[in-house]
Amino acid sequence: MKRKILGRASFALIVAGLLATALPADAADAGTNGAGSTGEKAAPDRFYGSVSKVDTNKNTFTVGEQMFVVTAETQITKKDGEKGSLADAVVGEPARGTYTKKSDGTLNVTKVRFGKKANSKAGGSGKSGGKKKSEPSGGAESKQP
């Protein structure tokens, strides 16, 4: 009986020691990640929504309540995947991308794609293609007999 208790106590101490050793390492990593998190704040944030306003004179477009500024470094893509420009932004069409926020509150776009992805319809066809395969077999059986 004493051996069982000692065995369990030893096991518990070993596990506790391993956890105690692992926690400070994680805490050190968290500190590093914390510094990385500061870097992540400088990393672009994402946006998605319908374009509600386009101003080519000011190089801006609005999605929701946010006005985004297109800069010389902004990478713009059209819905077909080709390189685009701010002129490709259409009110009511979706826009998605990334931006960075400057200290003055300006939202500078780093990347943006205007319009729905051309490939998104292909995914829908694939789903209905599966349905079409099952429907003709059922339909062919009901028509032939």
Contacts in CASP RR format, 6 or more apart in sequence:
PFRMAT RR
TARGET T0000
AUTHOR 0000-0000-0000
METHOD contacts of the structure
MODEL  1
MKRKILGRASFALIVAGLLATALPADAADAGTNGAGSTGEKAAPDRFYGS
VSKVDTNKNTFTVGEQMFVVTAETQITKKDGEKGSLADAVVGEPARGTYT
KKSDGTLNVTKVRFGKKANSKAGGSGKSGGKKKSEPSGGAESKQP
42 100 0 8 1.000
43 100 0 8 1.000
44 98 0 8 1.000
44 99 0 8 1.000
44 100 0 8 1.000
44 110 0 8 1.000
44 111 0 8 1.000
45 98 0 8 1.000
45 99 0 8 1.000
45 100 0 8 1.000
45 101 0 8 1.000
46 96 0 8 1.000
46 97 0 8 1.000
46 98 0 8 1.000
47 63 0 8 1.000
47 66 0 8 1.000
47 68 0 8 1.000
47 95 0 8 1.000
47 96 0 8 1.000
47 97 0 8 1.000
47 98 0 8 1.000
47 99 0 8 1.000
48 63 0 8 1.000
48 94 0 8 1.000
48 95 0 8 1.000
48 96 0 8 1.000
48 97 0 8 1.000
49 63 0 8 1.000
49 64 0 8 1.000
49 94 0 8 1.000
49 95 0 8 1.000
49 96 0 8 1.000
50 63 0 8 1.000
50 64 0 8 1.000
50 92 0 8 1.000
50 93 0 8 1.000
50 94 0 8 1.000
50 95 0 8 1.000
51 61 0 8 1.000
51 62 0 8 1.000
51 63 0 8 1.000
51 89 0 8 1.000
51 90 0 8 1.000
51 91 0 8 1.000
51 92 0 8 1.000
51 93 0 8 1.000
51 94 0 8 1.000
51 95 0 8 1.000
51 114 0 8 1.000
52 62 0 8 1.000
52 63 0 8 1.000
52 64 0 8 1.000
52 91 0 8 1.000
52 92 0 8 1.000
53 60 0 8 1.000
53 61 0 8 1.000
53 62 0 8 1.000
53 67 0 8 1.000
53 91 0 8 1.000
54 60 0 8 1.000
54 61 0 8 1.000
54 62 0 8 1.000
54 86 0 8 1.000
54 89 0 8 1.000
54 90 0 8 1.000
54 91 0 8 1.000
55 61 0 8 1.000
56 86 0 8 1.000
56 87 0 8 1.000
58 69 0 8 1.000
59 69 0 8 1.000
59 70 0 8 1.000
59 71 0 8 1.000
59 86 0 8 1.000
60 67 0 8 1.000
60 68 0 8 1.000
60 69 0 8 1.000
60 70 0 8 1.000
61 67 0 8 1.000
61 68 0 8 1.000
61 70 0 8 1.000
61 86 0 8 1.000
61 89 0 8 1.000
61 95 0 8 1.000
62 68 0 8 1.000
63 95 0 8 1.000
66 107 0 8 1.000
67 107 0 8 1.000
68 99 0 8 1.000
68 107 0 8 1.000
68 108 0 8 1.000
68 109 0 8 1.000
68 112 0 8 1.000
69 106 0 8 1.000
69 107 0 8 1.000
69 108 0 8 1.000
69 109 0 8 1.000
70 76 0 8 1.000
70 86 0 8 1.000
70 109 0 8 1.000
70 112 0 8 1.000
71 108 0 8 1.000
71 109 0 8 1.000
73 110 0 8 1.000
74 108 0 8 1.000
74 109 0 8 1.000
74 110 0 8 1.000
74 111 0 8 1.000
74 112 0 8 1.000
75 110 0 8 1.000
75 111 0 8 1.000
75 112 0 8 1.000
76 83 0 8 1.000
76 84 0 8 1.000
76 85 0 8 1.000
76 86 0 8 1.000
76 88 0 8 1.000
76 111 0 8 1.000
76 112 0 8 1.000
76 113 0 8 1.000
76 114 0 8 1.000
77 83 0 8 1.000
77 84 0 8 1.000
77 111 0 8 1.000
77 112 0 8 1.000
77 113 0 8 1.000
77 114 0 8 1.000
78 84 0 8 1.000
78 88 0 8 1.000
78 113 0 8 1.000
78 114 0 8 1.000
78 115 0 8 1.000
79 113 0 8 1.000
79 114 0 8 1.000
79 115 0 8 1.000
79 116 0 8 1.000
79 117 0 8 1.000
79 118 0 8 1.000
80 118 0 8 1.000
81 113 0 8 1.000
81 118 0 8 1.000
84 114 0 8 1.000
88 114 0 8 1.000
88 115 0 8 1.000
89 95 0 8 1.000
89 114 0 8 1.000
90 114 0 8 1.000
90 115 0 8 1.000
93 114 0 8 1.000
93 115 0 8 1.000
93 116 0 8 1.000
94 114 0 8 1.000
94 115 0 8 1.000
94 116 0 8 1.000
95 112 0 8 1.000
95 113 0 8 1.000
95 114 0 8 1.000
95 115 0 8 1.000
96 112 0 8 1.000
96 113 0 8 1.000
97 109 0 8 1.000
97 110 0 8 1.000
97 111 0 8 1.000
97 112 0 8 1.000
97 113 0 8 1.000
98 109 0 8 1.000
98 110 0 8 1.000
98 111 0 8 1.000
98 112 0 8 1.000
99 107 0 8 1.000
99 108 0 8 1.000
99 109 0 8 1.000
99 110 0 8 1.000
100 107 0 8 1.000
100 108 0 8 1.000
100 110 0 8 1.000
101 107 0 8 1.000
101 108 0 8 1.000
102 108 0 8 1.000
END
